[in-house]
Amino acid sequence: MAGMSVLPPAPFGRLLTAMVTPFDADGGLDLDGVAALATHLVDAGSDGLVISGTTGESPTTSDAEKDQLLRTVLGAVGDRASVIAGVGTYDTHHTIELAKAAERAGAHGLLVVTPYYSKPPQAGLARHFRSVADATGLPVMIYDIPGRSGVPVATETMLALAEHPNIVAVKDAKADLEASSRVIANTDLAYYSGDDALTLPLLAVGAVGLVSVVAHVGAPALRAMIAAFDAGDPVTARELHQGLLPIFKGIFSTQGVITTKAALTLAGLPGGPVRSPLVDATEDEIAQLTLDLAASTLTPPADLSLAMAGVTTRPAQPTLAVRGAAAS
């Protein structure tokens, strides 16, 4: 199968970065840093950016800041990358307001997390996701992360939600390959791994790509891993996966935003401090992170890069995304 694409179509591209929100020294939104980081991430190999998600510290940014952030990222890279706006909250009405604001700003899609803290039943989850999907013309990516939300989206619920024309993708952070396999096998939903370390096994059961935290520092290797698998070379994909194992673990040695911003600082890139209740990385955490980065293969070997040069993971934007992007 070498030379043939084995992965299903990816509506937002193969490699998306769940982008941090750069803040200045006083904790304010650093819009120059936002534009610079967005540009760097796309230049490094990201097909798209997911903003105002968990890694973007969305619980601590205001609605106005979310709008500024989105418009700044769109202005920096929106003509060459998918820009997905995180709009999920535990309040359906508020989530719809954020979704409509994102559509007005020109977002290409919406990331909608499972309502957290209140732990609604499956009927409530289904109504929430459908209500948000009905509210705009943008394609929706459901974010299934029971470790943070407190409740998973059940397989039967996901199968039913797949029938909605605007619900097109899932960011899967449930770590349940059997459940994901069932949905992938029985729907047209595009599954994106929401866990860097589980990307390769999810690709093997039909996922289309990755929404990554590690791509802040390891996009070239992640992109090459996906491209190798897509080209029918699982051995090379496995070697690249194994080369990233230290940072897969290290980036989550504490809360992921904390270590990611520390890694960006080490690389001289915009990130800045985290907002309370998070705290910045300690000296010991930074020292361990430095070791984890050094132990990882963040850039594929030159000969592999040349071999993969003819394999692209950056598809044209889909009809739904283009339609949404025009709704500014």
Helices and strands as residue ranges (DSSP letters): E 15-18, H 31-44, E 48-51, G 58-60, H 63-77, E 82-86, H 92-105, E 109-113, H 122-135, E 140-144, H 146-149, H 155-161, E 167-172, H 177-186, E 190-193, G 196-198, H 199-204, E 209-212, H 215-230, H 234-243, H 245-250, H 256-266, H 283-295, H 302-307, H 319-325
